[in-house]
Structures are given as C-alpha cells and as structure tokens.
Amino acid sequence: MTQRLVCRECHRVLDVDEGGQCPDCGSNSLAEDWAGYVVIAHPDESDIAREMDVEDSGQYALKVR
C-alpha cells in the first residue's frame, strides 16, 4: 500500500511517489498525521469545496496536524 501525505497548505492528499512538493500549491510542507477524507469531483457545484476553499477536483484531508 502506498503511503499518503497531505499538504498542510491546501489539504490535498498525495502519494509519496509524487515527490516532496504539492502539485497544486507548490508547498513543501507535507504531513503524515491527518484525519478525515473527502473526494471532491465537481468543486464548482460543491458546498464542501466552497467551505474548504477548494477549486480543483481531487482527494482532500479534512484535518491536518
């Protein structure tokens, strides 16, 4: 199973093989300690995406420590 990291800036869930940088926001601040998981397919129609300030579809963590 692939280890997953989360960007502390935009909360995007990343696979370790994607490198040490978030492809969305460019941040190098990644965390192993996170909770909650949401998949946003249509951010322009999603209340959750609006609340999380997400503009791109993808996998996101709800809480990053």
PDB file as gemmi writes it, atoms N, CA and C in Angstrom:
CRYST1    1.000    1.000    1.000  90.00  90.00  90.00 P 1                      
ATOM      1  N   MET A   1       0.843  -1.182   0.000  1.00  0.00           N  
ATOM      2  CA  MET A   1       0.000   0.000   0.000  1.00  0.00           C  
ATOM      3  C   MET A   1       0.887   1.244   0.000  1.00  0.00           C  
ATOM      4  N   THR A   2       0.512   2.222  -0.770  1.00  0.00           N  
ATOM      5  CA  THR A   2       1.276   3.455  -0.882  1.00  0.00           C  
ATOM      6  C   THR A   2       1.006   4.361   0.318  1.00  0.00           C  
ATOM      7  N   GLN A   3       2.080   4.912   0.868  1.00  0.00           N  
ATOM      8  CA  GLN A   3       1.930   5.856   1.971  1.00  0.00           C  
ATOM      9  C   GLN A   3       1.367   7.160   1.426  1.00  0.00           C  
ATOM     10  N   ARG A   4       0.499   7.777   2.183  1.00  0.00           N  
ATOM     11  CA  ARG A   4      -0.114   9.027   1.750  1.00  0.00           C  
ATOM     12  C   ARG A   4       0.324  10.161   2.666  1.00  0.00           C  
ATOM     13  N   LEU A   5       0.651  11.279   2.057  1.00  0.00           N  
ATOM     14  CA  LEU A   5       0.971  12.500   2.766  1.00  0.00           C  
ATOM     15  C   LEU A   5      -0.071  13.546   2.396  1.00  0.00           C  
ATOM     16  N   VAL A   6      -0.184  14.571   3.223  1.00  0.00           N  
ATOM     17  CA  VAL A   6      -1.145  15.637   2.971  1.00  0.00           C  
ATOM     18  C   VAL A   6      -0.427  16.973   3.018  1.00  0.00           C  
ATOM     19  N   CYS A   7      -0.760  17.826   2.077  1.00  0.00           N  
ATOM     20  CA  CYS A   7      -0.209  19.176   2.048  1.00  0.00           C  
ATOM     21  C   CYS A   7      -0.830  19.981   3.193  1.00  0.00           C  
ATOM     22  N   ARG A   8       0.002  20.596   4.005  1.00  0.00           N  
ATOM     23  CA  ARG A   8      -0.502  21.398   5.129  1.00  0.00           C  
ATOM     24  C   ARG A   8      -1.179  22.692   4.659  1.00  0.00           C  
ATOM     25  N   GLU A   9      -0.877  23.137   3.463  1.00  0.00           N  
ATOM     26  CA  GLU A   9      -1.434  24.392   2.955  1.00  0.00           C  
ATOM     27  C   GLU A   9      -2.821  24.195   2.336  1.00  0.00           C  
ATOM     28  N   CYS A  10      -2.955  23.260   1.403  1.00  0.00           N  
ATOM     29  CA  CYS A  10      -4.224  23.101   0.675  1.00  0.00           C  
ATOM     30  C   CYS A  10      -4.980  21.823   1.037  1.00  0.00           C  
ATOM     31  N   HIS A  11      -4.397  20.960   1.892  1.00  0.00           N  
ATOM     32  CA  HIS A  11      -5.008  19.717   2.389  1.00  0.00           C  
ATOM     33  C   HIS A  11      -5.172  18.637   1.330  1.00  0.00           C  
ATOM     34  N   ARG A  12      -4.522  18.764   0.216  1.00  0.00           N  
ATOM     35  CA  ARG A  12      -4.600  17.734  -0.839  1.00  0.00           C  
ATOM     36  C   ARG A  12      -3.869  16.472  -0.394  1.00  0.00           C  
ATOM     37  N   VAL A  13      -4.467  15.309  -0.621  1.00  0.00           N  
ATOM     38  CA  VAL A  13      -3.867  14.022  -0.288  1.00  0.00           C  
ATOM     39  C   VAL A  13      -2.963  13.609  -1.454  1.00  0.00           C  
ATOM     40  N   LEU A  14      -1.710  13.275  -1.126  1.00  0.00           N  
ATOM     41  CA  LEU A  14      -0.703  12.952  -2.135  1.00  0.00           C  
ATOM     42  C   LEU A  14      -0.113  11.579  -1.880  1.00  0.00           C  
ATOM     43  N   ASP A  15       0.274  10.884  -2.936  1.00  0.00           N  
ATOM     44  CA  ASP A  15       1.039   9.656  -2.808  1.00  0.00           C  
ATOM     45  C   ASP A  15       2.499  10.037  -2.617  1.00  0.00           C  
ATOM     46  N   VAL A  16       3.248   9.239  -1.878  1.00  0.00           N  
ATOM     47  CA  VAL A  16       4.653   9.535  -1.615  1.00  0.00           C  
ATOM     48  C   VAL A  16       5.445   9.640  -2.905  1.00  0.00           C  
ATOM     49  N   ASP A  17       5.114   8.841  -3.909  1.00  0.00           N  
ATOM     50  CA  ASP A  17       5.866   8.849  -5.149  1.00  0.00           C  
ATOM     51  C   ASP A  17       5.681  10.135  -5.964  1.00  0.00           C  
ATOM     52  N   GLU A  18       4.796  11.045  -5.513  1.00  0.00           N  
ATOM     53  CA  GLU A  18       4.616  12.317  -6.208  1.00  0.00           C  
ATOM     54  C   GLU A  18       5.729  13.304  -5.850  1.00  0.00           C  
ATOM     55  N   GLY A  19       6.607  12.911  -4.962  1.00  0.00           N  
ATOM     56  CA  GLY A  19       7.719  13.778  -4.593  1.00  0.00           C  
ATOM     57  C   GLY A  19       7.440  14.561  -3.329  1.00  0.00           C  
ATOM     58  N   GLY A  20       8.293  15.498  -3.041  1.00  0.00           N  
ATOM     59  CA  GLY A  20       8.189  16.260  -1.804  1.00  0.00           C  
ATOM     60  C   GLY A  20       7.529  17.601  -1.965  1.00  0.00           C  
ATOM     61  N   GLN A  21       6.766  17.773  -3.043  1.00  0.00           N  
ATOM     62  CA  GLN A  21       6.121  19.059  -3.281  1.00  0.00           C  
ATOM     63  C   GLN A  21       4.688  18.845  -3.751  1.00  0.00           C  
ATOM     64  N   CYS A  22       3.795  19.684  -3.272  1.00  0.00           N  
ATOM     65  CA  CYS A  22       2.393  19.603  -3.666  1.00  0.00           C  
ATOM     66  C   CYS A  22       2.240  20.121  -5.099  1.00  0.00           C  
ATOM     67  N   PRO A  23       1.619  19.328  -5.982  1.00  0.00           N  
ATOM     68  CA  PRO A  23       1.434  19.776  -7.362  1.00  0.00           C  
ATOM     69  C   PRO A  23       0.406  20.905  -7.497  1.00  0.00           C  
ATOM     70  N   ASP A  24      -0.457  21.063  -6.507  1.00  0.00           N  
ATOM     71  CA  ASP A  24      -1.485  22.117  -6.567  1.00  0.00           C  
ATOM     72  C   ASP A  24      -0.944  23.482  -6.170  1.00  0.00           C  
ATOM     73  N   CYS A  25      -0.388  23.565  -4.958  1.00  0.00           N  
ATOM     74  CA  CYS A  25       0.013  24.872  -4.436  1.00  0.00           C  
ATOM     75  C   CYS A  25       1.526  25.072  -4.402  1.00  0.00           C  
ATOM     76  N   GLY A  26       2.290  23.996  -4.621  1.00  0.00           N  
ATOM     77  CA  GLY A  26       3.741  24.113  -4.645  1.00  0.00           C  
ATOM     78  C   GLY A  26       4.406  24.067  -3.288  1.00  0.00           C  
ATOM     79  N   SER A  27       3.642  23.854  -2.225  1.00  0.00           N  
ATOM     80  CA  SER A  27       4.193  23.817  -0.874  1.00  0.00           C  
ATOM     81  C   SER A  27       5.046  22.569  -0.654  1.00  0.00           C  
ATOM     82  N   ASN A  28       6.087  22.711   0.154  1.00  0.00           N  
ATOM     83  CA  ASN A  28       6.926  21.576   0.555  1.00  0.00           C  
ATOM     84  C   ASN A  28       6.552  21.069   1.940  1.00  0.00           C  
ATOM     85  N   SER A  29       5.556  21.666   2.553  1.00  0.00           N  
ATOM     86  CA  SER A  29       5.134  21.302   3.900  1.00  0.00           C  
ATOM     87  C   SER A  29       4.093  20.189   3.826  1.00  0.00           C  
ATOM     88  N   LEU A  30       4.557  18.948   3.992  1.00  0.00           N  
ATOM     89  CA  LEU A  30       3.681  17.783   3.909  1.00  0.00           C  
ATOM     90  C   LEU A  30       3.612  17.088   5.263  1.00  0.00           C  
ATOM     91  N   ALA A  31       2.457  16.509   5.577  1.00  0.00           N  
ATOM     92  CA  ALA A  31       2.237  15.884   6.884  1.00  0.00           C  
ATOM     93  C   ALA A  31       1.809  14.434   6.723  1.00  0.00           C  
ATOM     94  N   GLU A  32       2.246  13.606   7.670  1.00  0.00           N  
ATOM     95  CA  GLU A  32       1.803  12.211   7.738  1.00  0.00           C  
ATOM     96  C   GLU A  32       0.598  12.070   8.658  1.00  0.00           C  
ATOM     97  N   ASP A  33       0.405  13.032   9.540  1.00  0.00           N  
ATOM     98  CA  ASP A  33      -0.646  12.974  10.559  1.00  0.00           C  
ATOM     99  C   ASP A  33      -1.851  13.799  10.097  1.00  0.00           C  
ATOM    100  N   TRP A  34      -2.887  13.097   9.639  1.00  0.00           N  
ATOM    101  CA  TRP A  34      -4.083  13.764   9.148  1.00  0.00           C  
ATOM    102  C   TRP A  34      -5.296  12.894   9.428  1.00  0.00           C  
ATOM    103  N   ALA A  35      -6.485  13.494   9.348  1.00  0.00           N  
ATOM    104  CA  ALA A  35      -7.722  12.766   9.634  1.00  0.00           C  
ATOM    105  C   ALA A  35      -8.819  13.241   8.690  1.00  0.00           C  
ATOM    106  N   GLY A  36      -9.762  12.352   8.428  1.00  0.00           N  
ATOM    107  CA  GLY A  36     -10.874  12.675   7.554  1.00  0.00           C  
ATOM    108  C   GLY A  36     -10.457  12.673   6.098  1.00  0.00           C  
ATOM    109  N   TYR A  37     -11.368  12.314   5.235  1.00  0.00           N  
ATOM    110  CA  TYR A  37     -11.040  12.142   3.824  1.00  0.00           C  
ATOM    111  C   TYR A  37     -12.282  12.484   3.006  1.00  0.00           C  
ATOM    112  N   VAL A  38     -12.097  13.346   2.033  1.00  0.00           N  
ATOM    113  CA  VAL A  38     -13.216  13.702   1.169  1.00  0.00           C  
ATOM    114  C   VAL A  38     -12.722  13.733  -0.277  1.00  0.00           C  
ATOM    115  N   VAL A  39     -13.546  13.229  -1.182  1.00  0.00           N  
ATOM    116  CA  VAL A  39     -13.233  13.282  -2.608  1.00  0.00           C  
ATOM    117  C   VAL A  39     -14.181  14.308  -3.227  1.00  0.00           C  
ATOM    118  N   ILE A  40     -13.614  15.297  -3.864  1.00  0.00           N  
ATOM    119  CA  ILE A  40     -14.402  16.351  -4.490  1.00  0.00           C  
ATOM    120  C   ILE A  40     -14.313  16.172  -6.001  1.00  0.00           C  
ATOM    121  N   ALA A  41     -15.452  15.859  -6.610  1.00  0.00           N  
ATOM    122  CA  ALA A  41     -15.494  15.602  -8.049  1.00  0.00           C  
ATOM    123  C   ALA A  41     -15.856  16.857  -8.844  1.00  0.00           C  
ATOM    124  N   HIS A  42     -16.764  17.642  -8.321  1.00  0.00           N  
ATOM    125  CA  HIS A  42     -17.234  18.845  -9.013  1.00  0.00           C  
ATOM    126  C   HIS A  42     -17.164  20.033  -8.047  1.00  0.00           C  
ATOM    127  N   PRO A  43     -15.991  20.631  -7.896  1.00  0.00           N  
ATOM    128  CA  PRO A  43     -15.821  21.688  -6.902  1.00  0.00           C  
ATOM    129  C   PRO A  43     -16.708  22.915  -7.138  1.00  0.00           C  
ATOM    130  N   ASP A  44     -17.059  23.187  -8.372  1.00  0.00           N  
ATOM    131  CA  ASP A  44     -17.894  24.346  -8.661  1.00  0.00           C  
ATOM    132  C   ASP A  44     -19.342  24.159  -8.207  1.00  0.00           C  
ATOM    133  N   GLU A  45     -19.746  22.917  -7.948  1.00  0.00           N  
ATOM    134  CA  GLU A  45     -21.108  22.613  -7.507  1.00  0.00           C  
ATOM    135  C   GLU A  45     -21.162  22.138  -6.060  1.00  0.00           C  
ATOM    136  N   SER A  46     -20.031  22.130  -5.360  1.00  0.00           N  
ATOM    137  CA  SER A  46     -19.948  21.513  -4.043  1.00  0.00           C  
ATOM    138  C   SER A  46     -19.894  22.543  -2.916  1.00  0.00           C  
ATOM    139  N   ASP A  47     -20.810  22.396  -1.956  1.00  0.00           N  
ATOM    140  CA  ASP A  47     -20.783  23.251  -0.774  1.00  0.00           C  
ATOM    141  C   ASP A  47     -19.541  22.965   0.072  1.00  0.00           C  
ATOM    142  N   ILE A  48     -19.133  21.698   0.135  1.00  0.00           N  
ATOM    143  CA  ILE A  48     -17.939  21.324   0.899  1.00  0.00           C  
ATOM    144  C   ILE A  48     -16.703  21.948   0.278  1.00  0.00           C  
ATOM    145  N   ALA A  49     -16.588  21.900  -1.036  1.00  0.00           N  
ATOM    146  CA  ALA A  49     -15.450  22.517  -1.721  1.00  0.00           C  
ATOM    147  C   ALA A  49     -15.418  24.013  -1.467  1.00  0.00           C  
ATOM    148  N   ARG A  50     -16.561  24.636  -1.499  1.00  0.00           N  
ATOM    149  CA  ARG A  50     -16.637  26.075  -1.228  1.00  0.00           C  
ATOM    150  C   ARG A  50     -16.189  26.380   0.198  1.00  0.00           C  
ATOM    151  N   GLU A  51     -16.634  25.573   1.146  1.00  0.00           N  
ATOM    152  CA  GLU A  51     -16.273  25.752   2.558  1.00  0.00           C  
ATOM    153  C   GLU A  51     -14.782  25.526   2.787  1.00  0.00           C  
ATOM    154  N   MET A  52     -14.193  24.558   2.059  1.00  0.00           N  
ATOM    155  CA  MET A  52     -12.766  24.254   2.195  1.00  0.00           C  
ATOM    156  C   MET A  52     -11.895  25.134   1.298  1.00  0.00           C  
ATOM    157  N   ASP A  53     -12.517  25.962   0.478  1.00  0.00           N  
ATOM    158  CA  ASP A  53     -11.814  26.835  -0.468  1.00  0.00           C  
ATOM    159  C   ASP A  53     -11.022  26.014  -1.489  1.00  0.00           C  
ATOM    160  N   VAL A  54     -11.665  24.964  -2.013  1.00  0.00           N  
ATOM    161  CA  VAL A  54     -11.051  24.059  -2.992  1.00  0.00           C  
ATOM    162  C   VAL A  54     -11.584  24.397  -4.378  1.00  0.00           C  
ATOM    163  N   GLU A  55     -10.675  24.556  -5.336  1.00  0.00           N  
ATOM    164  CA  GLU A  55     -11.075  24.892  -6.702  1.00  0.00           C  
ATOM    165  C   GLU A  55     -10.838  23.763  -7.694  1.00  0.00           C  
ATOM    166  N   ASP A  56     -10.040  22.746  -7.306  1.00  0.00           N  
ATOM    167  CA  ASP A  56      -9.723  21.627  -8.193  1.00  0.00           C  
ATOM    168  C   ASP A  56     -10.292  20.332  -7.635  1.00  0.00           C  
ATOM    169  N   SER A  57     -10.767  19.457  -8.524  1.00  0.00           N  
ATOM    170  CA  SER A  57     -11.256  18.158  -8.064  1.00  0.00           C  
ATOM    171  C   SER A  57     -10.084  17.322  -7.575  1.00  0.00           C  
ATOM    172  N   GLY A  58     -10.358  16.418  -6.641  1.00  0.00           N  
ATOM    173  CA  GLY A  58      -9.315  15.566  -6.108  1.00  0.00           C  
ATOM    174  C   GLY A  58      -9.657  15.057  -4.722  1.00  0.00           C  
ATOM    175  N   GLN A  59      -8.638  14.531  -4.039  1.00  0.00           N  
ATOM    176  CA  GLN A  59      -8.781  13.937  -2.714  1.00  0.00           C  
ATOM    177  C   GLN A  59      -8.187  14.898  -1.688  1.00  0.00           C  
ATOM    178  N   TYR A  60      -8.925  15.158  -0.620  1.00  0.00           N  
ATOM    179  CA  TYR A  60      -8.517  16.142   0.377  1.00  0.00           C  
ATOM    180  C   TYR A  60      -8.717  15.602   1.790  1.00  0.00           C  
ATOM    181  N   ALA A  61      -7.858  16.027   2.695  1.00  0.00           N  
ATOM    182  CA  ALA A  61      -7.993  15.688   4.113  1.00  0.00           C  
ATOM    183  C   ALA A  61      -8.802  16.787   4.788  1.00  0.00           C  
ATOM    184  N   LEU A  62      -9.604  16.402   5.772  1.00  0.00           N  
ATOM    185  CA  LEU A  62     -10.393  17.382   6.491  1.00  0.00           C  
ATOM    186  C   LEU A  62      -9.588  18.066   7.594  1.00  0.00           C  
ATOM    187  N   LYS A  63      -8.654  17.313   8.202  1.00  0.00           N  
ATOM    188  CA  LYS A  63      -7.860  17.883   9.293  1.00  0.00           C  
ATOM    189  C   LYS A  63      -6.400  17.442   9.127  1.00  0.00           C  
ATOM    190  N   VAL A  64      -5.494  18.386   9.205  1.00  0.00           N  
ATOM    191  CA  VAL A  64      -4.066  18.104   9.096  1.00  0.00           C  
ATOM    192  C   VAL A  64      -3.409  18.585  10.369  1.00  0.00           C  
ATOM    193  N   ARG A  65      -2.602  17.693  10.977  1.00  0.00           N  
ATOM    194  CA  ARG A  65      -1.922  18.069  12.222  1.00  0.00           C  
ATOM    195  C   ARG A  65      -0.459  18.310  11.949  1.00  0.00           C  
TER     196      ARG A  65                                                      
END                                                                             
